Structures are given as structure tokens and as C-alpha cells.
Amino acid sequence: MAVAAGVKPWHKGGIVPAEARPMSRDPRIDAYIDKQADFARPILEHVRALVHEACPDVEETMKWSMPTFMYGGAILCGMAAFKQHASFGYWKHALVVGEGEQRDGMGSYGKLASTKDLPAKKTLLAHIRKAMQLNLEKTAPVRKNAAPKPPPDVPADLSAALKKNAKARKTYEAFPPSAQRDYVEWIVEAKRAETRANRLAQAVEWMAEGKRRNWKYENC
């Protein structure tokens, strides 16, 4: 692949020496990594280091409460940690890794329980650089035309709460199935009764204001 104008040539072996790289770290990502489980921290640190190695000019930020890497004015890739796995993925996954690549969960490489679940370093660096090139070329992500899912089943407690709040009910009924599903899944995934009750109350409040579940991040 030809190198687009503006991409700095890589050093011999495809690695820029550490002393030549300005390591720009967002302290919010430091804090995010520090609070993760023992298994997840090495994965996140490894991925972060490789992104900086492949892309010295990368910019770190937080989007949707997850560490995100920007390049060329657009999202390059991002990572996240969950209770039992971590993930790392490209914004333009299908163009970087391929449409046919199997994925189990979020990210481009499935659920990661250790760094051994990631491809070899050489492969990762190549993928990151391909993602960089796509950003410089302003290539749009591939969007799948998936068949629309039906509206979700409304749990009894949410149904009862909506009956008591006309504004929230009107908003919920006007939502597309995906937006309804965001609220339903958020509520039913609560592990404790107290957490579920709090989420239910918050959901009704937001819907009464005409807001979607992830309204805070819609302008990110």
C-alpha cells in the first residue's frame, strides 16, 4: 500500500525508536487502566504501547467511557475492559481486518483474557498502520445492512412505570427498536434489585425528557 502524503516513514523494521516518539498519554486512560482487574491491565497496556509504537502521532481521549485513539482527525481504534475479558478494535474493522473475520463479542479480535489472545505483534502493527492509512485517505467505515431486530419485550416493572408517566411512555413508544432495546437491556442486566430500581427510575426520568439511553455520548 502506498503511503499517503502526511504519513511519516517508519524506521527500519517498522518501529520508531522510543526516543524519537512523543508519548502523549491521557491521564484519564491511566486512571481507567489502573482500576481494571489484574488480568486486564497487561492487555490494555500492551495494546496502548503498540498503538503508540505504530502511530507516534496518535491522540488519546475517552469516548463512550472507553479509551479511544484518534489519528487524522478521526477515530483510529479503541479498547475496553469488562469483568472477564478485554477488547481492542478498529473503527474501520471490516476494512482493516476483513468482513469474514469471526468476532466473539466487542472488538476486532474477540474476547481477550490475556495478551496471548491477540495476534502476533507484527500483525497488530500492520493492522494499526492500515487503519492509519484509511484515516488519512478519509475512507468511510463499512456499514452492514443488517435485518432490523423486532422491538424488545418490555419487562413488567418498566411497563408499569411507563403507564404512570405519560411523557416517558410517549418517548419510549416513539423510539426505534434499537433505542428501546438500549433501555430494556440496561435495566434487566442489573445484578441487584436496588441497582435495577435505580436504573428504572433513571430511565423513566430520561425518557420523560425525550432522551435516549446514551444521550450523553451522542455529540462525542
Contacts in CASP RR format, 6 or more apart in sequence:
PFRMAT RR
TARGET T0000
AUTHOR 0000-0000-0000
METHOD contacts of the structure
MODEL  1
MAVAAGVKPWHKGGIVPAEARPMSRDPRIDAYIDKQADFARPILEHVRAL
VHEACPDVEETMKWSMPTFMYGGAILCGMAAFKQHASFGYWKHALVVGEG
EQRDGMGSYGKLASTKDLPAKKTLLAHIRKAMQLNLEKTAPVRKNAAPKP
PPDVPADLSAALKKNAKARKTYEAFPPSAQRDYVEWIVEAKRAETRANRL
AQAVEWMAEGKRRNWKYENC
1 130 0 8 1.000
1 133 0 8 1.000
3 9 0 8 1.000
3 133 0 8 1.000
4 133 0 8 1.000
4 136 0 8 1.000
4 137 0 8 1.000
5 136 0 8 1.000
6 136 0 8 1.000
7 132 0 8 1.000
7 133 0 8 1.000
7 136 0 8 1.000
8 56 0 8 1.000
8 57 0 8 1.000
10 16 0 8 1.000
10 129 0 8 1.000
11 17 0 8 1.000
11 20 0 8 1.000
14 125 0 8 1.000
15 53 0 8 1.000
15 125 0 8 1.000
16 53 0 8 1.000
16 56 0 8 1.000
20 56 0 8 1.000
21 52 0 8 1.000
21 53 0 8 1.000
21 56 0 8 1.000
22 56 0 8 1.000
22 57 0 8 1.000
23 52 0 8 1.000
24 52 0 8 1.000
24 58 0 8 1.000
24 59 0 8 1.000
24 60 0 8 1.000
25 60 0 8 1.000
26 60 0 8 1.000
26 61 0 8 1.000
26 62 0 8 1.000
26 67 0 8 1.000
28 61 0 8 1.000
28 62 0 8 1.000
28 67 0 8 1.000
29 48 0 8 1.000
29 60 0 8 1.000
29 62 0 8 1.000
29 67 0 8 1.000
32 44 0 8 1.000
32 62 0 8 1.000
32 66 0 8 1.000
32 67 0 8 1.000
32 81 0 8 1.000
33 41 0 8 1.000
33 44 0 8 1.000
33 45 0 8 1.000
33 48 0 8 1.000
33 67 0 8 1.000
33 81 0 8 1.000
34 41 0 8 1.000
36 44 0 8 1.000
36 81 0 8 1.000
36 86 0 8 1.000
37 81 0 8 1.000
37 83 0 8 1.000
39 86 0 8 1.000
39 113 0 8 1.000
39 114 0 8 1.000
40 81 0 8 1.000
40 82 0 8 1.000
40 85 0 8 1.000
40 86 0 8 1.000
42 114 0 8 1.000
42 115 0 8 1.000
43 79 0 8 1.000
43 81 0 8 1.000
43 86 0 8 1.000
43 88 0 8 1.000
43 112 0 8 1.000
43 114 0 8 1.000
43 115 0 8 1.000
43 118 0 8 1.000
44 67 0 8 1.000
44 79 0 8 1.000
44 81 0 8 1.000
44 86 0 8 1.000
46 115 0 8 1.000
46 118 0 8 1.000
47 79 0 8 1.000
47 88 0 8 1.000
47 118 0 8 1.000
47 124 0 8 1.000
48 67 0 8 1.000
48 79 0 8 1.000
50 121 0 8 1.000
50 124 0 8 1.000
50 125 0 8 1.000
50 128 0 8 1.000
51 58 0 8 1.000
51 69 0 8 1.000
51 76 0 8 1.000
51 77 0 8 1.000
51 128 0 8 1.000
52 58 0 8 1.000
53 125 0 8 1.000
54 124 0 8 1.000
54 125 0 8 1.000
54 128 0 8 1.000
54 129 0 8 1.000
54 132 0 8 1.000
55 69 0 8 1.000
55 71 0 8 1.000
55 76 0 8 1.000
55 128 0 8 1.000
55 129 0 8 1.000
55 132 0 8 1.000
57 71 0 8 1.000
58 69 0 8 1.000
58 70 0 8 1.000
58 71 0 8 1.000
58 76 0 8 1.000
59 69 0 8 1.000
59 70 0 8 1.000
59 71 0 8 1.000
60 67 0 8 1.000
60 68 0 8 1.000
60 69 0 8 1.000
60 70 0 8 1.000
61 68 0 8 1.000
61 69 0 8 1.000
61 70 0 8 1.000
62 68 0 8 1.000
63 75 0 8 1.000
63 217 0 8 1.000
63 220 0 8 1.000
64 214 0 8 1.000
64 217 0 8 1.000
64 220 0 8 1.000
65 217 0 8 1.000
66 78 0 8 1.000
66 79 0 8 1.000
66 80 0 8 1.000
67 78 0 8 1.000
67 79 0 8 1.000
67 80 0 8 1.000
68 75 0 8 1.000
68 77 0 8 1.000
68 78 0 8 1.000
69 75 0 8 1.000
69 76 0 8 1.000
69 77 0 8 1.000
69 78 0 8 1.000
70 76 0 8 1.000
71 131 0 8 1.000
71 132 0 8 1.000
71 135 0 8 1.000
72 135 0 8 1.000
72 136 0 8 1.000
73 135 0 8 1.000
74 91 0 8 1.000
74 135 0 8 1.000
74 138 0 8 1.000
75 91 0 8 1.000
76 90 0 8 1.000
76 91 0 8 1.000
76 128 0 8 1.000
76 131 0 8 1.000
76 132 0 8 1.000
76 135 0 8 1.000
77 88 0 8 1.000
77 89 0 8 1.000
77 90 0 8 1.000
77 91 0 8 1.000
77 108 0 8 1.000
77 128 0 8 1.000
77 131 0 8 1.000
78 88 0 8 1.000
78 89 0 8 1.000
78 90 0 8 1.000
78 91 0 8 1.000
79 86 0 8 1.000
79 87 0 8 1.000
79 88 0 8 1.000
79 89 0 8 1.000
80 86 0 8 1.000
80 87 0 8 1.000
80 106 0 8 1.000
81 87 0 8 1.000
84 111 0 8 1.000
84 113 0 8 1.000
85 110 0 8 1.000
85 111 0 8 1.000
85 112 0 8 1.000
85 113 0 8 1.000
86 111 0 8 1.000
86 112 0 8 1.000
86 113 0 8 1.000
87 105 0 8 1.000
87 106 0 8 1.000
87 107 0 8 1.000
87 109 0 8 1.000
87 110 0 8 1.000
87 111 0 8 1.000
87 112 0 8 1.000
88 107 0 8 1.000
88 108 0 8 1.000
88 109 0 8 1.000
88 112 0 8 1.000
88 118 0 8 1.000
89 106 0 8 1.000
89 107 0 8 1.000
89 108 0 8 1.000
89 109 0 8 1.000
90 96 0 8 1.000
90 97 0 8 1.000
90 108 0 8 1.000
90 127 0 8 1.000
90 131 0 8 1.000
91 131 0 8 1.000
91 141 0 8 1.000
92 131 0 8 1.000
92 134 0 8 1.000
92 135 0 8 1.000
92 139 0 8 1.000
92 141 0 8 1.000
92 142 0 8 1.000
93 101 0 8 1.000
93 107 0 8 1.000
93 108 0 8 1.000
93 141 0 8 1.000
94 141 0 8 1.000
94 142 0 8 1.000
94 144 0 8 1.000
95 130 0 8 1.000
95 134 0 8 1.000
95 139 0 8 1.000
95 141 0 8 1.000
95 142 0 8 1.000
96 108 0 8 1.000
96 127 0 8 1.000
96 130 0 8 1.000
96 131 0 8 1.000
96 134 0 8 1.000
97 108 0 8 1.000
97 127 0 8 1.000
99 142 0 8 1.000
101 108 0 8 1.000
103 109 0 8 1.000
103 110 0 8 1.000
104 110 0 8 1.000
104 111 0 8 1.000
105 111 0 8 1.000
108 127 0 8 1.000
109 117 0 8 1.000
109 118 0 8 1.000
109 119 0 8 1.000
110 117 0 8 1.000
111 117 0 8 1.000
112 118 0 8 1.000
118 124 0 8 1.000
119 127 0 8 1.000
148 177 0 8 1.000
149 177 0 8 1.000
149 178 0 8 1.000
149 181 0 8 1.000
150 177 0 8 1.000
151 177 0 8 1.000
151 180 0 8 1.000
151 181 0 8 1.000
152 177 0 8 1.000
152 180 0 8 1.000
152 181 0 8 1.000
152 184 0 8 1.000
152 185 0 8 1.000
153 184 0 8 1.000
154 162 0 8 1.000
154 180 0 8 1.000
154 184 0 8 1.000
155 184 0 8 1.000
155 187 0 8 1.000
155 188 0 8 1.000
157 187 0 8 1.000
157 196 0 8 1.000
157 200 0 8 1.000
158 183 0 8 1.000
158 184 0 8 1.000
158 187 0 8 1.000
158 200 0 8 1.000
158 203 0 8 1.000
161 168 0 8 1.000
161 200 0 8 1.000
161 201 0 8 1.000
161 203 0 8 1.000
161 204 0 8 1.000
162 168 0 8 1.000
162 169 0 8 1.000
162 172 0 8 1.000
162 204 0 8 1.000
162 207 0 8 1.000
163 169 0 8 1.000
165 204 0 8 1.000
165 207 0 8 1.000
165 208 0 8 1.000
167 207 0 8 1.000
167 208 0 8 1.000
167 209 0 8 1.000
167 210 0 8 1.000
168 203 0 8 1.000
168 204 0 8 1.000
168 205 0 8 1.000
168 207 0 8 1.000
168 208 0 8 1.000
169 207 0 8 1.000
171 207 0 8 1.000
171 208 0 8 1.000
171 210 0 8 1.000
171 211 0 8 1.000
172 180 0 8 1.000
172 183 0 8 1.000
172 207 0 8 1.000
175 183 0 8 1.000
175 212 0 8 1.000
179 212 0 8 1.000
179 213 0 8 1.000
182 212 0 8 1.000
182 213 0 8 1.000
182 214 0 8 1.000
183 203 0 8 1.000
183 207 0 8 1.000
183 213 0 8 1.000
186 199 0 8 1.000
186 203 0 8 1.000
186 213 0 8 1.000
187 196 0 8 1.000
187 199 0 8 1.000
187 200 0 8 1.000
187 203 0 8 1.000
188 196 0 8 1.000
190 196 0 8 1.000
190 199 0 8 1.000
203 213 0 8 1.000
206 212 0 8 1.000
206 213 0 8 1.000
206 215 0 8 1.000
212 218 0 8 1.000
END
